[in-house]
Amino acid sequence: MTVCPIALVAGCAKCPAFSVCPLKTVLGDQPKPGEKPDKKADSGKKDR
């Protein structure tokens, strides 16, 4: 669950504190280590 207000609006990667944030996997939108990220970019598209 995303709790960080910056992650809700713009995403963790656009936050100025991204490189030093210790909570980006807890409060932000980054996947936990060993967890597969969601594939939202491939939704509904099929190769022919």
Secondary structure as a PSIPRED ss2 file (coil, helix, strand):
# PSIPRED VFORMAT (PSIPRED V4.0)

   1 M C   1.000  0.000  0.000
   2 T C   1.000  0.000  0.000
   3 V C   1.000  0.000  0.000
   4 C C   1.000  0.000  0.000
   5 P H   0.000  1.000  0.000
   6 I H   0.000  1.000  0.000
   7 A H   0.000  1.000  0.000
   8 L H   0.000  1.000  0.000
   9 V H   0.000  1.000  0.000
  10 A C   1.000  0.000  0.000
  11 G C   1.000  0.000  0.000
  12 C H   0.000  1.000  0.000
  13 A H   0.000  1.000  0.000
  14 K H   0.000  1.000  0.000
  15 C C   1.000  0.000  0.000
  16 P C   1.000  0.000  0.000
  17 A C   1.000  0.000  0.000
  18 F H   0.000  1.000  0.000
  19 S H   0.000  1.000  0.000
  20 V H   0.000  1.000  0.000
  21 C C   1.000  0.000  0.000
  22 P C   1.000  0.000  0.000
  23 L C   1.000  0.000  0.000
  24 K C   1.000  0.000  0.000
  25 T C   1.000  0.000  0.000
  26 V C   1.000  0.000  0.000
  27 L C   1.000  0.000  0.000
  28 G C   1.000  0.000  0.000
  29 D C   1.000  0.000  0.000
  30 Q C   1.000  0.000  0.000
  31 P C   1.000  0.000  0.000
  32 K C   1.000  0.000  0.000
  33 P C   1.000  0.000  0.000
  34 G C   1.000  0.000  0.000
  35 E C   1.000  0.000  0.000
  36 K C   1.000  0.000  0.000
  37 P C   1.000  0.000  0.000
  38 D C   1.000  0.000  0.000
  39 K C   1.000  0.000  0.000
  40 K C   1.000  0.000  0.000
  41 A C   1.000  0.000  0.000
  42 D C   1.000  0.000  0.000
  43 S C   1.000  0.000  0.000
  44 G C   1.000  0.000  0.000
  45 K C   1.000  0.000  0.000
  46 K C   1.000  0.000  0.000
  47 D C   1.000  0.000  0.000
  48 R C   1.000  0.000  0.000
